[in-house]
Each structure stands twice: as C-alpha cells, then as structure tokens.
Amino acid sequence: MKVWVVLPAYNEAQNIAAIINGFQNVVEDNYNFDIHIILVNDGSTDNTSEIAHQSAGELPLEVYENEKNQGLAETFMRGMTIAARKAKPKDVIICMDADNSHSPGLTLRMVRNIQEGRDVVIASRYQPGAVAKGIPLRRRILSRVMSLLFRMVYPIKGVKDYSCGYRAYRAEFLQKALEAQGELLFPGEGFACMAGILLALGRQGAICGEVPIILRYDKKASLSKMKVGQTIGRTLRMLLHERFRS
C-alpha cells in the first residue's frame, strides 16, 4: 500500500521544507510507510518548487506546475485527479495544506482509519482532543457557524468538520466516484471546494469518520490566503446548489 500526499501550494517557500521534513520523519519512524508526495505549484512567484526538490532527499516527490495561478479549487482538483490515476485501489490519498499548519504525523492515524473500513477520514477541529492554536477569532466563528449550518442542511453521518482540507481518501472509492462524476465531484470555488467534494462523496455513499487535529496556525511563516467574505459567499452558494440538486 502506498500513501499519496497531495499538496496544493501557492507561494509556500517559507513553509514547504517543514512539511516535507515532517514526512521524512514519519517514514524514518515507520519503516513500512510508503509515502509519495504530489506537489501542485499554483503559479507561485517564489521558489516553492526549488525548495521542495531540495528538501525531498530520497522521499519520492513529483512537482506539477500551473503556468499561472488557478486558485485552490483548480489546483486541488488537478492534484487529486493525478493521485487517483496513479494510485492502486488499496492505496490511500491524502490532501493537506502546504502552509505547515497540518501535522504530517497525523497521517498514520488517518490511514489506520481507512484500513478499518472508512472511505473518507477528516482531520477535525470538532472531535475530543482537537487543538487549534493561532487561529483568529473571526475564523473560529466562521468555522463553527459553517459546521452547524452544514450539519443542519446537509448532514453526513460521522462528519462535523466540513471545511478542513486535511483528509484521507480510500483510493478505490475516489477512483470510482471520479469515474462516475468527473469534475462534478469538485463543486465550489476556492476553499468552498473542500466542503463541496465532501457533499459529492456523501452522495456516493462514502463511509466517513473523523480524527482530532492539532491545528497550528502559529507555525505558518506566511499570512493566510483565505478571503473570509468571499469564502462565506461561495460556500453558501455551493451549499444551496447542492441542497436543491439533491
């Protein structure tokens, strides 16, 4: 079994080495953990790709370049589609932020949950034991409100955190969903696509679960790229579209 890690990245030169080094530590401590990293560089104006190559060492790393900035949704879709094509059915595909706020060590627990039978495992802020440091108050309020709204309008069993992008997917399930739905599996723009793909997989019958995340915004060496007002509007539009569609 291989673990494919998808990293959508835009101007993450200050953070990418820490993420890759974290996965190197995971591999060193778990000799049978076969990790392959797919970095999709979304038209960065810094040297994100160069630093990633320098940091990788013997860790398998593939870098795909967007000639110009396409945004999170397009970059995420490209990385996940590439991973799904490369993976074998028993593999696991993980997507996470490249800004050093997500801990590579949590992949061990997420992969174990996939092996236990789940199709999607979310690193959740709303499970006992979760810790979030350095997150601005308005972001915390937004996340809570969005979580409650999604759970009321479009509940998915086993899911409380609809917007966190740190997730593990059973490759076989993702491959079948992509074959059936294609790009329709990635509804929504920007950060809203993270909730959109979860709703799409929920319609496909995904068995979902969550593990508590340790979210470290205080470790980010760069400012957040999320535009809060725009994200709220896009997420609400996507939620309404998916609700009426279903």
C-alpha positions as CSV (number, residue, x, y, z in Angstrom):
1,M,0.0,0.0,0.0
2,K,1.2,3.5,-0.9
3,V,0.2,6.8,0.6
4,W,-0.1,9.6,-1.9
5,V,0.1,13.0,-0.4
6,V,-1.3,15.9,-2.4
7,L,0.0,19.4,-1.6
8,P,-1.7,22.3,-3.4
9,A,0.9,25.1,-2.9
10,Y,1.0,28.9,-3.7
11,N,4.0,30.9,-2.5
12,E,4.9,28.4,0.3
13,A,8.7,28.7,0.0
14,Q,8.8,29.6,3.7
15,N,6.7,26.5,4.8
16,I,7.2,23.7,2.3
17,A,10.5,22.4,3.7
18,A,9.0,21.9,7.1
19,I,6.1,19.8,5.7
20,I,8.5,17.6,3.6
21,N,10.8,17.1,6.6
22,G,7.8,16.1,8.7
23,F,7.0,13.3,6.2
24,Q,10.7,12.2,6.2
25,N,10.4,11.8,10.0
26,V,7.2,9.8,9.6
27,V,8.9,7.4,7.1
28,E,12.0,7.1,9.3
29,D,9.9,6.2,12.3
30,N,7.6,3.8,10.4
31,Y,9.7,1.7,8.0
32,N,6.8,0.3,6.1
33,F,5.1,3.6,5.5
34,D,5.4,4.2,1.7
35,I,4.8,7.9,1.1
36,H,4.8,9.6,-2.3
37,I,4.3,13.4,-2.5
38,I,2.5,15.2,-5.3
39,L,3.1,18.9,-5.1
40,V,0.9,21.1,-7.4
41,N,2.6,24.5,-7.6
42,D,-0.1,27.0,-8.4
43,G,1.9,29.6,-10.3
44,S,4.0,30.6,-7.3
45,T,6.1,33.7,-7.7
46,D,8.6,32.5,-5.2
47,N,10.9,29.4,-5.2
48,T,8.4,26.9,-3.7
49,S,9.3,24.2,-6.3
50,E,13.0,24.5,-5.9
51,I,12.9,24.3,-2.1
52,A,10.6,21.3,-2.3
53,H,13.1,19.5,-4.5
54,Q,16.0,20.4,-2.3
55,S,14.2,19.2,0.8
56,A,12.9,15.9,-0.5
57,G,16.1,13.9,-0.4
58,E,15.2,10.3,-1.1
59,L,11.5,10.9,-0.4
60,P,9.5,10.4,-3.7
61,L,8.4,13.8,-4.9
62,E,6.6,14.9,-8.1
63,V,6.0,18.6,-8.8
64,Y,3.4,19.7,-11.3
65,E,3.3,23.4,-12.3
66,N,0.4,25.6,-13.1
67,E,1.7,28.2,-15.5
68,K,-0.4,30.8,-13.8
69,N,-2.3,31.0,-10.6
70,Q,-5.6,29.0,-10.9
71,G,-6.8,29.1,-7.3
72,L,-7.3,26.4,-4.7
73,A,-10.2,24.6,-6.3
74,E,-8.5,24.0,-9.7
75,T,-5.1,23.1,-8.0
76,F,-6.8,20.7,-5.6
77,M,-8.7,19.1,-8.4
78,R,-5.6,18.6,-10.5
79,G,-3.6,17.1,-7.6
80,M,-6.4,14.8,-6.6
81,T,-7.0,13.6,-10.1
82,I,-3.3,12.9,-10.7
83,A,-3.1,10.9,-7.5
84,A,-6.3,9.0,-8.3
85,R,-4.8,8.0,-11.7
86,K,-1.5,6.9,-10.2
87,A,-2.9,5.1,-7.2
88,K,-3.8,1.4,-6.9
89,P,-7.2,0.6,-5.4
90,K,-5.8,-0.3,-2.0
91,D,-3.7,2.9,-1.7
92,V,-4.7,5.9,0.4
93,I,-4.8,9.5,-1.0
94,I,-4.2,12.3,1.5
95,C,-4.7,16.1,0.8
96,M,-3.4,18.7,3.2
97,D,-2.3,22.3,3.3
98,A,1.2,23.2,2.4
99,D,1.5,26.0,4.9
100,N,2.8,24.0,7.9
101,S,-0.4,24.2,9.9
102,H,-1.2,20.5,9.4
103,S,1.0,17.8,11.1
104,P,2.3,15.0,8.8
105,G,2.3,12.7,11.8
106,L,-1.5,12.5,11.9
107,T,-1.5,10.7,8.6
108,L,-0.6,7.5,10.5
109,R,-3.9,7.6,12.4
110,M,-5.9,8.6,9.3
111,V,-4.5,5.8,7.2
112,R,-5.3,3.3,10.0
113,N,-9.0,4.5,9.9
114,I,-9.1,3.9,6.2
115,Q,-7.8,0.4,6.7
116,E,-10.5,-0.1,9.3
117,G,-13.1,0.4,6.6
118,R,-13.8,4.2,6.2
119,D,-13.8,5.8,2.8
120,V,-13.0,9.4,4.0
121,V,-11.2,10.4,7.2
122,I,-11.2,14.1,8.2
123,A,-8.8,15.8,10.5
124,S,-11.4,17.5,12.5
125,R,-11.4,20.5,14.8
126,Y,-14.6,19.3,16.5
127,Q,-13.5,15.9,17.9
128,P,-12.4,15.4,21.6
129,G,-8.7,16.0,21.8
130,A,-8.5,18.5,18.9
131,V,-6.3,21.6,19.5
132,A,-6.2,24.8,17.5
133,K,-3.6,27.4,18.1
134,G,-3.1,30.8,16.5
135,I,-6.4,31.0,14.6
136,P,-8.0,34.5,14.5
137,L,-11.4,34.8,16.3
138,R,-13.4,35.5,13.2
139,R,-12.0,32.4,11.5
140,R,-13.0,30.3,14.5
141,I,-16.5,31.8,14.5
142,L,-16.8,31.3,10.7
143,S,-15.8,27.6,11.0
144,R,-18.3,27.0,13.8
145,V,-21.2,28.6,12.1
146,M,-20.4,26.8,8.8
147,S,-20.2,23.4,10.7
148,L,-23.6,23.9,12.3
149,L,-25.1,25.1,9.0
150,F,-23.9,22.1,7.0
151,R,-25.0,19.7,9.7
152,M,-28.5,21.1,9.7
153,V,-28.9,21.5,5.9
154,Y,-26.8,18.6,4.6
155,P,-25.9,16.2,7.4
156,I,-23.4,13.4,6.6
157,K,-23.1,10.6,9.2
158,G,-19.7,10.8,11.0
159,V,-18.9,14.4,9.9
160,K,-18.8,17.6,11.9
161,D,-15.9,19.4,10.2
162,Y,-17.0,20.0,6.5
163,S,-14.3,22.6,5.6
164,C,-11.0,21.3,6.8
165,G,-8.9,20.2,3.8
166,Y,-6.7,17.7,5.7
167,R,-8.3,14.4,4.7
168,A,-7.5,10.8,3.7
169,Y,-9.4,9.1,1.0
170,R,-9.6,5.4,0.0
171,A,-8.2,5.4,-3.5
172,E,-10.6,2.9,-4.8
173,F,-13.6,4.9,-3.6
174,L,-12.3,8.1,-5.0
175,Q,-11.5,6.5,-8.4
176,K,-15.0,5.1,-8.7
177,A,-16.5,8.5,-7.8
178,L,-14.4,10.3,-10.3
179,E,-15.2,7.8,-13.0
180,A,-18.9,8.3,-12.3
181,Q,-18.9,12.1,-11.7
182,G,-15.7,13.5,-13.3
183,E,-15.2,17.2,-12.5
184,L,-18.7,17.4,-10.9
185,L,-17.0,15.8,-7.9
186,F,-15.2,19.1,-7.2
187,P,-18.1,21.6,-6.9
188,G,-17.4,25.0,-5.4
189,E,-14.7,27.7,-5.8
190,G,-11.7,28.4,-3.6
191,F,-11.9,27.0,-0.1
192,A,-15.6,26.1,-0.7
193,C,-14.5,23.1,-2.8
194,M,-13.4,21.3,0.3
195,A,-17.0,21.2,1.5
196,G,-18.2,20.5,-2.0
197,I,-16.2,17.3,-2.5
198,L,-17.4,16.0,0.8
199,L,-21.0,16.5,-0.1
200,A,-20.4,14.9,-3.5
201,L,-18.7,11.9,-1.9
202,G,-21.5,11.7,0.6
203,R,-24.0,11.3,-2.2
204,Q,-21.9,8.4,-3.5
205,G,-22.4,6.7,-0.2
206,A,-19.0,7.3,1.4
207,I,-18.4,6.0,4.9
208,C,-16.9,9.0,6.7
209,G,-15.1,9.4,10.0
210,E,-13.0,12.0,11.9
211,V,-9.9,12.1,14.0
212,P,-8.9,15.1,16.2
213,I,-6.5,17.5,14.6
214,I,-3.7,19.6,16.2
215,L,-4.0,22.7,14.0
216,R,-1.0,25.1,14.3
217,Y,-1.6,28.4,12.6
218,D,1.1,29.8,14.8
219,K,3.7,27.8,12.8
220,K,2.8,29.3,9.5
221,A,5.6,31.6,8.2
222,S,3.2,33.4,5.8
223,L,-0.2,35.1,6.1
224,S,-3.4,33.2,5.4
225,K,-4.6,33.4,1.7
226,M,-8.3,32.9,2.6
227,K,-10.6,35.9,1.9
228,V,-13.2,35.4,4.5
229,G,-16.1,37.3,3.0
230,Q,-15.6,35.7,-0.4
231,T,-15.3,32.3,1.2
232,I,-18.6,32.7,3.0
233,G,-20.4,33.7,-0.1
234,R,-19.0,30.9,-2.2
235,T,-19.7,28.3,0.4
236,L,-23.3,29.4,0.9
237,R,-23.9,29.3,-2.9
238,M,-22.4,25.9,-3.2
239,L,-24.4,24.6,-0.2
240,L,-27.7,25.9,-1.6
241,H,-26.9,24.5,-5.1
242,E,-26.0,21.0,-3.6
243,R,-29.1,21.0,-1.4
244,F,-31.5,21.8,-4.2
245,R,-29.7,19.4,-6.5
246,S,-30.1,16.5,-4.1
